[in-house]
Amino acid sequence: MPIVSLKVLPLGVGTSASRYIARVVALLEAHGYKPMVTPDTTVIQVNDLSEVGRIVKMVHDELYSMGVMRIVTIVMVDDRRDMEERAPDQLVQSVLAKMAEEKEKIRKEIHGVM
């Protein structure tokens, strides 16, 4: 299942967009998605790429209803076909485990040098 990163930028609303992003996340959850919020994107997993356009339209319509007059949305899609795609949180856990291994290797290398 494709993983989609959405960077939604409501323009003209001041320096803080957290109210709008919180609304987007709540909207995605209400439609059955499990959004993962990062400092600059919201990541979801979709069943089919055809959902992406509908999601972007839904998000824009919601933000327009909140008075936002201009929205820039950046979409990045990871669509892997060579194996079953894992959920975003599983991918993060995999990277964290590899990071722990690399930290241990580095610690041993540095300890051996110093």
Secondary structure as the mmCIF struct_conf table of DSSP 4:
data_model
#
loop_
_struct_conf.conf_type_id
_struct_conf.id
_struct_conf.beg_label_comp_id
_struct_conf.beg_label_asym_id
_struct_conf.beg_label_seq_id
_struct_conf.end_label_comp_id
_struct_conf.end_label_asym_id
_struct_conf.end_label_seq_id
STRN STRN1 ILE A 3 LEU A 11
TURN_TY1_P TURN_TY1_P1 GLY A 12 GLY A 12
BEND BEND1 VAL A 13 VAL A 13
BEND BEND2 THR A 15 THR A 15
HELX_RH_AL_P HELX_RH_AL_P1 SER A 18 ALA A 30
TURN_TY1_P TURN_TY1_P2 HIS A 31 GLY A 32
STRN STRN2 MET A 36 VAL A 37
BEND BEND3 PRO A 39 ASP A 40
STRN STRN3 THR A 42 GLN A 45
BEND BEND4 ASN A 47 ASN A 47
TURN_TY1_P TURN_TY1_P3 LEU A 49 LEU A 49
HELX_RH_AL_P HELX_RH_AL_P2 SER A 50 SER A 65
TURN_TY1_P TURN_TY1_P4 MET A 66 GLY A 67
STRN STRN4 ARG A 70 ASP A 78
BEND BEND5 ASP A 82 MET A 83
HELX_LH_PP_P HELX_LH_PP_P1 GLU A 84 ALA A 87
HELX_RH_AL_P HELX_RH_AL_P3 PRO A 88 VAL A 113
#
